[in-house]
Amino acid sequence: MNTPDKKCAQCEGTSFAQGSDYINIRPLDKKYTIGSEKIYTFCLDCGEVLSIKISNPSKFKAWVF
Ligand SMILES: [Zn+2]
């Protein structure tokens, strides 16, 4: 994982990891759609989450608003 200029807003730590809870996020009102997993980037020192990313945002193209 290449995160050269990231810094934790809470503890100023610079070590991060990424993980997923493997729970898919789905379009609103479409709970039977497969959707996409979320990827969390978080501080290894204090656990602060820097970002939450949708791993396959293109799956939501049918629900652009
Ligand atoms: Zn931190």
N, CA, C, O and the ligand as a Tripos MOL2 file, in Angstrom:
@<TRIPOS>MOLECULE
protein
  261   259    66     0     0
PROTEIN
NO_CHARGES

@<TRIPOS>ATOM
      1 N           0.8370   -1.1930    0.0000 N.3       1 MET1
      2 CA          0.0000    0.0000    0.0000 C.3       1 MET1
      3 C           0.8690    1.2390    0.0000 C.2       1 MET1
      4 O           1.7510    1.3800    0.8470 O.2       1 MET1
      5 N           0.6320    2.1330   -0.9350 N.am      2 ASN2
      6 CA          1.4650    3.3120   -1.0880 C.3       2 ASN2
      7 C           0.7440    4.5600   -0.5640 C.2       2 ASN2
      8 O          -0.0890    5.1390   -1.2620 O.2       2 ASN2
      9 N           1.0640    4.9610    0.6460 N.am      3 THR3
     10 CA          0.4350    6.1470    1.2310 C.3       3 THR3
     11 C           1.5100    7.0880    1.7480 C.2       3 THR3
     12 O           1.6360    7.2670    2.9590 O.2       3 THR3
     13 N           2.2790    7.6870    0.8680 N.am      4 PRO4
     14 CA          3.4570    8.4610    1.2820 C.3       4 PRO4
     15 C           3.1400    9.7130    2.0820 C.2       4 PRO4
     16 O           3.8770   10.0330    3.0150 O.2       4 PRO4
     17 N           2.0640   10.4420    1.7540 N.am      5 ASP5
     18 CA          1.8680   11.7320    2.4030 C.3       5 ASP5
     19 C           0.6290   11.7680    3.2850 C.2       5 ASP5
     20 O           0.0840   12.8400    3.5500 O.2       5 ASP5
     21 N           0.1810   10.5990    3.7410 N.am      6 LYS6
     22 CA         -0.9670   10.5770    4.6470 C.3       6 LYS6
     23 C          -0.5010   10.7580    6.0800 C.2       6 LYS6
     24 O           0.5720   10.2990    6.4720 O.2       6 LYS6
     25 N          -1.3400   11.4400    6.8510 N.am      7 LYS7
     26 CA         -1.0310   11.6330    8.2540 C.3       7 LYS7
     27 C          -2.3270   11.5640    9.0410 C.2       7 LYS7
     28 O          -3.3440   12.1260    8.6350 O.2       7 LYS7
     29 N          -2.2800   10.8780   10.1580 N.am      8 CYS8
     30 CA         -3.4740   10.7410   10.9760 C.3       8 CYS8
     31 C          -3.8740   12.0800   11.5810 C.2       8 CYS8
     32 O          -3.0360   12.7760   12.1530 O.2       8 CYS8
     33 N          -5.1460   12.4440   11.4610 N.am      9 ALA9
     34 CA         -5.6310   13.7080   12.0010 C.3       9 ALA9
     35 C          -5.6810   13.6890   13.5240 C.2       9 ALA9
     36 O          -5.6830   14.7470   14.1520 O.2       9 ALA9
     37 N          -5.7210   12.5100   14.1240 N.am     10 GLN10
     38 CA         -5.8370   12.4010   15.5790 C.3      10 GLN10
     39 C          -4.4900   12.3490   16.2700 C.2      10 GLN10
     40 O          -4.2640   13.0680   17.2430 O.2      10 GLN10
     41 N          -3.5860   11.5020   15.7760 N.am     11 CYS11
     42 CA         -2.3260   11.2760   16.5060 C.3      11 CYS11
     43 C          -1.1070   11.5800   15.6590 C.2      11 CYS11
     44 O           0.0200   11.3950   16.1180 O.2      11 CYS11
     45 N          -1.3070   12.0450   14.4290 N.am     12 GLU12
     46 CA         -0.2240   12.3570   13.5040 C.3      12 GLU12
     47 C           0.6140   11.1460   13.1400 C.2      12 GLU12
     48 O           1.7320   11.2830   12.6430 O.2      12 GLU12
     49 N           0.0800    9.9680   13.3840 N.am     13 GLY13
     50 CA          0.7680    8.7570   12.9760 C.3      13 GLY13
     51 C           0.8260    8.6580   11.4570 C.2      13 GLY13
     52 O           0.0130    9.2560   10.7520 O.2      13 GLY13
     53 N           1.7830    7.9050   10.9720 N.am     14 THR14
     54 CA          1.9380    7.7880    9.5250 C.3      14 THR14
     55 C           1.8800    6.3340    9.0570 C.2      14 THR14
     56 O           2.2020    6.0370    7.9060 O.2      14 THR14
     57 N           1.4760    5.4420    9.9340 N.am     15 SER15
     58 CA          1.3440    4.0410    9.5480 C.3      15 SER15
     59 C          -0.1200    3.6900    9.3760 C.2      15 SER15
     60 O          -0.9330    3.8940   10.2770 O.2      15 SER15
     61 N          -0.4410    3.1650    8.2210 N.am     16 PHE16
     62 CA         -1.8340    2.8750    7.9330 C.3      16 PHE16
     63 C          -2.0020    1.4700    7.3940 C.2      16 PHE16
     64 O          -1.0630    0.8750    6.8650 O.2      16 PHE16
     65 N          -3.1950    0.9560    7.5320 N.am     17 ALA17
     66 CA         -3.5270   -0.3300    6.9510 C.3      17 ALA17
     67 C          -4.8970   -0.2080    6.3120 C.2      17 ALA17
     68 O          -5.6530    0.7240    6.5900 O.2      17 ALA17
     69 N          -5.1980   -1.1570    5.4620 N.am     18 GLN18
     70 CA         -6.5140   -1.1770    4.8510 C.3      18 GLN18
     71 C          -7.2070   -2.4740    5.1780 C.2      18 GLN18
     72 O          -6.5790   -3.5290    5.2650 O.2      18 GLN18
     73 N          -8.5020   -2.3860    5.3590 N.am     19 GLY19
     74 CA         -9.2670   -3.5770    5.6240 C.3      19 GLY19
     75 C         -10.6920   -3.3900    5.1700 C.2      19 GLY19
     76 O         -11.1140   -2.2870    4.8210 O.2      19 GLY19
     77 N         -11.4280   -4.4820    5.1800 N.am     20 SER20
     78 CA        -12.8300   -4.4240    4.8210 C.3      20 SER20
     79 C         -13.6170   -5.2460    5.8240 C.2      20 SER20
     80 O         -13.0980   -6.2120    6.3830 O.2      20 SER20
     81 N         -14.8680   -4.8680    6.0560 N.am     21 ASP21
     82 CA        -15.7140   -5.7100    6.8980 C.3      21 ASP21
     83 C         -16.4820   -6.7240    6.0420 C.2      21 ASP21
     84 O         -17.2580   -7.5300    6.5550 O.2      21 ASP21
     85 N         -16.2510   -6.6650    4.7400 N.am     22 TYR22
     86 CA        -16.8800   -7.5980    3.7890 C.3      22 TYR22
     87 C         -18.3960   -7.5550    3.8280 C.2      22 TYR22
     88 O         -19.0720   -8.5060    3.4380 O.2      22 TYR22
     89 N         -18.9110   -6.4430    4.3020 N.am     23 ILE23
     90 CA        -20.3500   -6.2140    4.2090 C.3      23 ILE23
     91 C         -20.5660   -5.2790    3.0340 C.2      23 ILE23
     92 O         -20.0440   -4.1650    3.0150 O.2      23 ILE23
     93 N         -21.3190   -5.7210    2.0730 N.am     24 ASN24
     94 CA        -21.5170   -4.8960    0.8940 C.3      24 ASN24
     95 C         -22.4340   -3.7300    1.1690 C.2      24 ASN24
     96 O         -23.4230   -3.8420    1.8940 O.2      24 ASN24
     97 N         -22.0790   -2.6050    0.5710 N.am     25 ILE25
     98 CA        -22.9720   -1.4550    0.5970 C.3      25 ILE25
     99 C         -23.8320   -1.5430   -0.6600 C.2      25 ILE25
    100 O         -23.3450   -1.8900   -1.7360 O.2      25 ILE25
    101 N         -25.1090   -1.2270   -0.5120 N.am     26 ARG26
    102 CA        -26.0480   -1.4000   -1.6120 C.3      26 ARG26
    103 C         -26.7640   -0.0950   -1.9060 C.2      26 ARG26
    104 O         -26.8560    0.7940   -1.0590 O.2      26 ARG26
    105 N         -27.2650   -0.0030   -3.1230 N.am     27 PRO27
    106 CA        -28.0390    1.2030   -3.4480 C.3      27 PRO27
    107 C         -29.2420    1.3080   -2.5120 C.2      27 PRO27
    108 O         -29.8080    0.2930   -2.1070 O.2      27 PRO27
    109 N         -29.6230    2.5200   -2.1760 N.am     28 LEU28
    110 CA        -30.7870    2.7400   -1.3270 C.3      28 LEU28
    111 C         -32.0100    2.0700   -1.9290 C.2      28 LEU28
    112 O         -32.2470    2.1600   -3.1340 O.2      28 LEU28
    113 N         -32.7780    1.4050   -1.0940 N.am     29 ASP29
    114 CA        -34.0180    0.7490   -1.5210 C.3      29 ASP29
    115 C         -33.7910   -0.4200   -2.4720 C.2      29 ASP29
    116 O         -34.7390   -0.9050   -3.0910 O.2      29 ASP29
    117 N         -32.5500   -0.8790   -2.5970 N.am     30 LYS30
    118 CA        -32.2570   -2.0210   -3.4830 C.3      30 LYS30
    119 C         -31.4880   -3.0570   -2.6750 C.2      30 LYS30
    120 O         -30.3740   -3.4300   -3.0420 O.2      30 LYS30
    121 N         -32.0720   -3.5190   -1.5850 N.am     31 LYS31
    122 CA        -31.2680   -4.3320   -0.6830 C.3      31 LYS31
    123 C         -30.9410   -5.7160   -1.2270 C.2      31 LYS31
    124 O         -30.1370   -6.4320   -0.6300 O.2      31 LYS31
    125 N         -31.5450   -6.1080   -2.3450 N.am     32 TYR32
    126 CA        -31.1970   -7.4110   -2.8980 C.3      32 TYR32
    127 C         -30.1730   -7.3130   -4.0250 C.2      32 TYR32
    128 O         -29.8090   -8.3150   -4.6410 O.2      32 TYR32
    129 N         -29.7190   -6.1030   -4.2800 N.am     33 THR33
    130 CA        -28.6310   -5.9230   -5.2370 C.3      33 THR33
    131 C         -27.3260   -6.3010   -4.5410 C.2      33 THR33
    132 O         -27.1700   -6.0770   -3.3410 O.2      33 THR33
    133 N         -26.3960   -6.8710   -5.2950 N.am     34 ILE34
    134 CA        -25.1430   -7.3280   -4.6780 C.3      34 ILE34
    135 C         -24.3560   -6.1600   -4.0760 C.2      34 ILE34
    136 O         -23.8600   -6.2530   -2.9540 O.2      34 ILE34
    137 N         -24.2470   -5.0750   -4.8180 N.am     35 GLY35
    138 CA        -23.5220   -3.9220   -4.3050 C.3      35 GLY35
    139 C         -22.0240   -4.1210   -4.3100 C.2      35 GLY35
    140 O         -21.4900   -4.8460   -5.1490 O.2      35 GLY35
    141 N         -21.3570   -3.4910   -3.3920 N.am     36 SER36
    142 CA        -19.9030   -3.4900   -3.4090 C.3      36 SER36
    143 C         -19.3540   -3.3990   -1.9940 C.2      36 SER36
    144 O         -19.9650   -2.7850   -1.1190 O.2      36 SER36
    145 N         -18.2020   -4.0120   -1.7770 N.am     37 GLU37
    146 CA        -17.5610   -3.9230   -0.4740 C.3      37 GLU37
    147 C         -16.9550   -2.5450   -0.2430 C.2      37 GLU37
    148 O         -16.6820   -1.7930   -1.1780 O.2      37 GLU37
    149 N         -16.7550   -2.2440    1.0300 N.am     38 LYS38
    150 CA        -16.1010   -0.9970    1.4110 C.3      38 LYS38
    151 C         -14.6690   -1.3120    1.8290 C.2      38 LYS38
    152 O         -14.3920   -2.3730    2.3900 O.2      38 LYS38
    153 N         -13.7760   -0.3900    1.5520 N.am     39 ILE39
    154 CA        -12.3930   -0.5370    2.0030 C.3      39 ILE39
    155 C         -12.0860    0.5980    2.9700 C.2      39 ILE39
    156 O         -12.2020    1.7740    2.6250 O.2      39 ILE39
    157 N         -11.6990    0.2360    4.1640 N.am     40 TYR40
    158 CA        -11.3590    1.2280    5.1770 C.3      40 TYR40
    159 C          -9.8420    1.4260    5.2060 C.2      40 TYR40
    160 O          -9.0820    0.4580    5.1890 O.2      40 TYR40
    161 N          -9.4190    2.6690    5.2500 N.am     41 THR41
    162 CA         -8.0090    2.9680    5.4870 C.3      41 THR41
    163 C          -7.9330    3.6010    6.8670 C.2      41 THR41
    164 O          -8.5820    4.6130    7.1310 O.2      41 THR41
    165 N          -7.1370    3.0020    7.7420 N.am     42 PHE42
    166 CA         -7.1330    3.4810    9.1210 C.3      42 PHE42
    167 C          -5.7290    3.5360    9.7020 C.2      42 PHE42
    168 O          -4.8090    2.8640    9.2350 O.2      42 PHE42
    169 N          -5.5930    4.3600   10.7380 N.am     43 CYS43
    170 CA         -4.3220    4.5640   11.4280 C.3      43 CYS43
    171 C          -3.9780    3.3320   12.2610 C.2      43 CYS43
    172 O          -4.8120    2.8250   13.0110 O.2      43 CYS43
    173 N          -2.7480    2.8600   12.1230 N.am     44 LEU44
    174 CA         -2.3290    1.6860   12.8890 C.3      44 LEU44
    175 C          -2.0450    2.0290   14.3510 C.2      44 LEU44
    176 O          -1.9810    1.1400   15.2000 O.2      44 LEU44
    177 N          -1.8790    3.2960   14.6350 N.am     45 ASP45
    178 CA         -1.5510    3.6790   16.0080 C.3      45 ASP45
    179 C          -2.7840    3.8810   16.8740 C.2      45 ASP45
    180 O          -2.8380    3.4030   18.0080 O.2      45 ASP45
    181 N          -3.7850    4.5960   16.3370 N.am     46 CYS46
    182 CA         -4.9530    4.8970   17.1720 C.3      46 CYS46
    183 C          -6.2640    4.3830   16.6020 C.2      46 CYS46
    184 O          -7.2870    4.4210   17.2850 O.2      46 CYS46
    185 N          -6.2530    3.9030   15.3650 N.am     47 GLY47
    186 CA         -7.4620    3.3320   14.7950 C.3      47 GLY47
    187 C          -8.3570    4.3210   14.0800 C.2      47 GLY47
    188 O          -9.4010    3.9370   13.5530 O.2      47 GLY47
    189 N          -7.9750    5.5780   14.0500 N.am     48 GLU48
    190 CA         -8.7710    6.5840   13.3440 C.3      48 GLU48
    191 C          -8.9220    6.1760   11.8740 C.2      48 GLU48
    192 O          -7.9460    5.8090   11.2190 O.2      48 GLU48
    193 N         -10.1500    6.2450   11.3690 N.am     49 VAL49
    194 CA        -10.3820    5.8950    9.9720 C.3      49 VAL49
    195 C         -10.1520    7.1190    9.0950 C.2      49 VAL49
    196 O         -10.8050    8.1490    9.2650 O.2      49 VAL49
    197 N          -9.2300    6.9980    8.1690 N.am     50 LEU50
    198 CA         -8.9290    8.1070    7.2660 C.3      50 LEU50
    199 C          -9.9200    8.1890    6.1370 C.2      50 LEU50
    200 O         -10.3680    9.2720    5.7620 O.2      50 LEU50
    201 N         -10.2600    7.0370    5.5970 N.am     51 SER51
    202 CA        -11.1840    7.0620    4.4770 C.3      51 SER51
    203 C         -11.9180    5.7470    4.3670 C.2      51 SER51
    204 O         -11.4280    4.6970    4.7840 O.2      51 SER51
    205 N         -13.0770    5.8270    3.8090 N.am     52 ILE52
    206 CA        -13.8600    4.6400    3.4790 C.3      52 ILE52
    207 C         -14.1040    4.7080    1.9880 C.2      52 ILE52
    208 O         -14.6620    5.6860    1.4890 O.2      52 ILE52
    209 N         -13.6930    3.6870    1.2820 N.am     53 LYS53
    210 CA        -13.8230    3.6770   -0.1590 C.3      53 LYS53
    211 C         -14.7150    2.5180   -0.5800 C.2      53 LYS53
    212 O         -14.7130    1.4560    0.0440 O.2      53 LYS53
    213 N         -15.4700    2.7330   -1.6360 N.am     54 ILE54
    214 CA        -16.2700    1.6670   -2.2150 C.3      54 ILE54
    215 C         -15.3980    0.9710   -3.2430 C.2      54 ILE54
    216 O         -14.8700    1.6140   -4.1510 O.2      54 ILE54
    217 N         -15.2420   -0.3550   -3.1060 N.am     55 SER55
    218 CA        -14.2580   -1.0230   -3.9560 C.3      55 SER55
    219 C         -14.6750   -1.0780   -5.4260 C.2      55 SER55
    220 O         -13.8160   -1.0640   -6.3080 O.2      55 SER55
    221 N         -15.9680   -1.1400   -5.6990 N.am     56 ASN56
    222 CA        -16.4130   -1.1670   -7.0940 C.3      56 ASN56
    223 C         -17.5370   -0.1520   -7.3270 C.2      56 ASN56
    224 O         -18.6920   -0.5310   -7.5190 O.2      56 ASN56
    225 N         -17.1920    1.1300   -7.3100 N.am     57 PRO57
    226 CA        -18.2440    2.1520   -7.4430 C.3      57 PRO57
    227 C         -19.0140    2.0430   -8.7460 C.2      57 PRO57
    228 O         -20.1570    2.4940   -8.8300 O.2      57 PRO57
    229 N         -18.4050    1.4500   -9.7640 N.am     58 SER58
    230 CA        -19.1030    1.3610  -11.0530 C.3      58 SER58
    231 C         -20.3740    0.5270  -10.9570 C.2      58 SER58
    232 O         -21.2550    0.6350  -11.8110 O.2      58 SER58
    233 N         -20.4730   -0.3050   -9.9220 N.am     59 LYS59
    234 CA        -21.6970   -1.0960   -9.7480 C.3      59 LYS59
    235 C         -22.9060   -0.2300   -9.4320 C.2      59 LYS59
    236 O         -24.0460   -0.6920   -9.4900 O.2      59 LYS59
    237 N         -22.6490    1.0320   -9.0980 N.am     60 PHE60
    238 CA        -23.7360    1.9230   -8.7370 C.3      60 PHE60
    239 C         -24.1510    2.8560   -9.8790 C.2      60 PHE60
    240 O         -24.9450    3.7780   -9.6910 O.2      60 PHE60
    241 N         -23.5990    2.5950  -11.0540 N.am     61 LYS61
    242 CA        -23.8860    3.4960  -12.1920 C.3      61 LYS61
    243 C         -25.3630    3.5760  -12.5280 C.2      61 LYS61
    244 O         -25.8320    4.6020  -13.0200 O.2      61 LYS61
    245 N         -26.0970    2.5110  -12.2680 N.am     62 ALA62
    246 CA        -27.5220    2.5290  -12.5820 C.3      62 ALA62
    247 C         -28.2930    3.4160  -11.6150 C.2      62 ALA62
    248 O         -29.4690    3.7040  -11.8390 O.2      62 ALA62
    249 N         -27.6350    3.8520  -10.5350 N.am     63 TRP63
    250 CA        -28.3340    4.6360   -9.5100 C.3      63 TRP63
    251 C         -27.7730    6.0460   -9.3690 C.2      63 TRP63
    252 O         -27.9080    6.6840   -8.3250 O.2      63 TRP63
    253 N         -27.1420    6.5150  -10.4410 N.am     64 VAL64
    254 CA        -26.6520    7.9020  -10.4280 C.3      64 VAL64
    255 C         -27.8450    8.8290  -10.2630 C.2      64 VAL64
    256 O         -28.9050    8.6190  -10.8530 O.2      64 VAL64
    257 N         -27.6490    9.8660   -9.4420 N.am     65 PHE65
    258 CA        -28.7420   10.8360   -9.3370 C.3      65 PHE65
    259 C         -28.2070   12.2350   -9.4630 C.2      65 PHE65
    260 O         -28.9730   13.1970   -9.4010 O.2      65 PHE65
    261 ZN         -3.7710    7.8560   14.6040 Zn       66 ZN66
@<TRIPOS>BOND
     1     1     2 1
     2     2     3 1
     3     3     4 2
     4     3     5 am
     5     5     6 1
     6     6     7 1
     7     7     8 2
     8     7     9 am
     9     9    10 1
    10    10    11 1
    11    11    12 2
    12    11    13 am
    13    13    14 1
    14    14    15 1
    15    15    16 2
    16    15    17 am
    17    17    18 1
    18    18    19 1
    19    19    20 2
    20    19    21 am
    21    21    22 1
    22    22    23 1
    23    23    24 2
    24    23    25 am
    25    25    26 1
    26    26    27 1
    27    27    28 2
    28    27    29 am
    29    29    30 1
    30    30    31 1
    31    31    32 2
    32    31    33 am
    33    33    34 1
    34    34    35 1
    35    35    36 2
    36    35    37 am
    37    37    38 1
    38    38    39 1
    39    39    40 2
    40    39    41 am
    41    41    42 1
    42    42    43 1
    43    43    44 2
    44    43    45 am
    45    45    46 1
    46    46    47 1
    47    47    48 2
    48    47    49 am
    49    49    50 1
    50    50    51 1
    51    51    52 2
    52    51    53 am
    53    53    54 1
    54    54    55 1
    55    55    56 2
    56    55    57 am
    57    57    58 1
    58    58    59 1
    59    59    60 2
    60    59    61 am
    61    61    62 1
    62    62    63 1
    63    63    64 2
    64    63    65 am
    65    65    66 1
    66    66    67 1
    67    67    68 2
    68    67    69 am
    69    69    70 1
    70    70    71 1
    71    71    72 2
    72    71    73 am
    73    73    74 1
    74    74    75 1
    75    75    76 2
    76    75    77 am
    77    77    78 1
    78    78    79 1
    79    79    80 2
    80    79    81 am
    81    81    82 1
    82    82    83 1
    83    83    84 2
    84    83    85 am
    85    85    86 1
    86    86    87 1
    87    87    88 2
    88    87    89 am
    89    89    90 1
    90    90    91 1
    91    91    92 2
    92    91    93 am
    93    93    94 1
    94    94    95 1
    95    95    96 2
    96    95    97 am
    97    97    98 1
    98    98    99 1
    99    99   100 2
   100    99   101 am
   101   101   102 1
   102   102   103 1
   103   103   104 2
   104   103   105 am
   105   105   106 1
   106   106   107 1
   107   107   108 2
   108   107   109 am
   109   109   110 1
   110   110   111 1
   111   111   112 2
   112   111   113 am
   113   113   114 1
   114   114   115 1
   115   115   116 2
   116   115   117 am
   117   117   118 1
   118   118   119 1
   119   119   120 2
   120   119   121 am
   121   121   122 1
   122   122   123 1
   123   123   124 2
   124   123   125 am
   125   125   126 1
   126   126   127 1
   127   127   128 2
   128   127   129 am
   129   129   130 1
   130   130   131 1
   131   131   132 2
   132   131   133 am
   133   133   134 1
   134   134   135 1
   135   135   136 2
   136   135   137 am
   137   137   138 1
   138   138   139 1
   139   139   140 2
   140   139   141 am
   141   141   142 1
   142   142   143 1
   143   143   144 2
   144   143   145 am
   145   145   146 1
   146   146   147 1
   147   147   148 2
   148   147   149 am
   149   149   150 1
   150   150   151 1
   151   151   152 2
   152   151   153 am
   153   153   154 1
   154   154   155 1
   155   155   156 2
   156   155   157 am
   157   157   158 1
   158   158   159 1
   159   159   160 2
   160   159   161 am
   161   161   162 1
   162   162   163 1
   163   163   164 2
   164   163   165 am
   165   165   166 1
   166   166   167 1
   167   167   168 2
   168   167   169 am
   169   169   170 1
   170   170   171 1
   171   171   172 2
   172   171   173 am
   173   173   174 1
   174   174   175 1
   175   175   176 2
   176   175   177 am
   177   177   178 1
   178   178   179 1
   179   179   180 2
   180   179   181 am
   181   181   182 1
   182   182   183 1
   183   183   184 2
   184   183   185 am
   185   185   186 1
   186   186   187 1
   187   187   188 2
   188   187   189 am
   189   189   190 1
   190   190   191 1
   191   191   192 2
   192   191   193 am
   193   193   194 1
   194   194   195 1
   195   195   196 2
   196   195   197 am
   197   197   198 1
   198   198   199 1
   199   199   200 2
   200   199   201 am
   201   201   202 1
   202   202   203 1
   203   203   204 2
   204   203   205 am
   205   205   206 1
   206   206   207 1
   207   207   208 2
   208   207   209 am
   209   209   210 1
   210   210   211 1
   211   211   212 2
   212   211   213 am
   213   213   214 1
   214   214   215 1
   215   215   216 2
   216   215   217 am
   217   217   218 1
   218   218   219 1
   219   219   220 2
   220   219   221 am
   221   221   222 1
   222   222   223 1
   223   223   224 2
   224   223   225 am
   225   225   226 1
   226   226   227 1
   227   227   228 2
   228   227   229 am
   229   229   230 1
   230   230   231 1
   231   231   232 2
   232   231   233 am
   233   233   234 1
   234   234   235 1
   235   235   236 2
   236   235   237 am
   237   237   238 1
   238   238   239 1
   239   239   240 2
   240   239   241 am
   241   241   242 1
   242   242   243 1
   243   243   244 2
   244   243   245 am
   245   245   246 1
   246   246   247 1
   247   247   248 2
   248   247   249 am
   249   249   250 1
   250   250   251 1
   251   251   252 2
   252   251   253 am
   253   253   254 1
   254   254   255 1
   255   255   256 2
   256   255   257 am
   257   257   258 1
   258   258   259 1
   259   259   260 2
@<TRIPOS>SUBSTRUCTURE
     1 MET1         2 RESIDUE 1 A MET
     2 ASN2         6 RESIDUE 1 A ASN
     3 THR3        10 RESIDUE 1 A THR
     4 PRO4        14 RESIDUE 1 A PRO
     5 ASP5        18 RESIDUE 1 A ASP
     6 LYS6        22 RESIDUE 1 A LYS
     7 LYS7        26 RESIDUE 1 A LYS
     8 CYS8        30 RESIDUE 1 A CYS
     9 ALA9        34 RESIDUE 1 A ALA
    10 GLN10       38 RESIDUE 1 A GLN
    11 CYS11       42 RESIDUE 1 A CYS
    12 GLU12       46 RESIDUE 1 A GLU
    13 GLY13       50 RESIDUE 1 A GLY
    14 THR14       54 RESIDUE 1 A THR
    15 SER15       58 RESIDUE 1 A SER
    16 PHE16       62 RESIDUE 1 A PHE
    17 ALA17       66 RESIDUE 1 A ALA
    18 GLN18       70 RESIDUE 1 A GLN
    19 GLY19       74 RESIDUE 1 A GLY
    20 SER20       78 RESIDUE 1 A SER
    21 ASP21       82 RESIDUE 1 A ASP
    22 TYR22       86 RESIDUE 1 A TYR
    23 ILE23       90 RESIDUE 1 A ILE
    24 ASN24       94 RESIDUE 1 A ASN
    25 ILE25       98 RESIDUE 1 A ILE
    26 ARG26      102 RESIDUE 1 A ARG
    27 PRO27      106 RESIDUE 1 A PRO
    28 LEU28      110 RESIDUE 1 A LEU
    29 ASP29      114 RESIDUE 1 A ASP
    30 LYS30      118 RESIDUE 1 A LYS
    31 LYS31      122 RESIDUE 1 A LYS
    32 TYR32      126 RESIDUE 1 A TYR
    33 THR33      130 RESIDUE 1 A THR
    34 ILE34      134 RESIDUE 1 A ILE
    35 GLY35      138 RESIDUE 1 A GLY
    36 SER36      142 RESIDUE 1 A SER
    37 GLU37      146 RESIDUE 1 A GLU
    38 LYS38      150 RESIDUE 1 A LYS
    39 ILE39      154 RESIDUE 1 A ILE
    40 TYR40      158 RESIDUE 1 A TYR
    41 THR41      162 RESIDUE 1 A THR
    42 PHE42      166 RESIDUE 1 A PHE
    43 CYS43      170 RESIDUE 1 A CYS
    44 LEU44      174 RESIDUE 1 A LEU
    45 ASP45      178 RESIDUE 1 A ASP
    46 CYS46      182 RESIDUE 1 A CYS
    47 GLY47      186 RESIDUE 1 A GLY
    48 GLU48      190 RESIDUE 1 A GLU
    49 VAL49      194 RESIDUE 1 A VAL
    50 LEU50      198 RESIDUE 1 A LEU
    51 SER51      202 RESIDUE 1 A SER
    52 ILE52      206 RESIDUE 1 A ILE
    53 LYS53      210 RESIDUE 1 A LYS
    54 ILE54      214 RESIDUE 1 A ILE
    55 SER55      218 RESIDUE 1 A SER
    56 ASN56      222 RESIDUE 1 A ASN
    57 PRO57      226 RESIDUE 1 A PRO
    58 SER58      230 RESIDUE 1 A SER
    59 LYS59      234 RESIDUE 1 A LYS
    60 PHE60      238 RESIDUE 1 A PHE
    61 LYS61      242 RESIDUE 1 A LYS
    62 ALA62      246 RESIDUE 1 A ALA
    63 TRP63      250 RESIDUE 1 A TRP
    64 VAL64      254 RESIDUE 1 A VAL
    65 PHE65      258 RESIDUE 1 A PHE
    66 ZN66       261 GROUP 0 **** ****
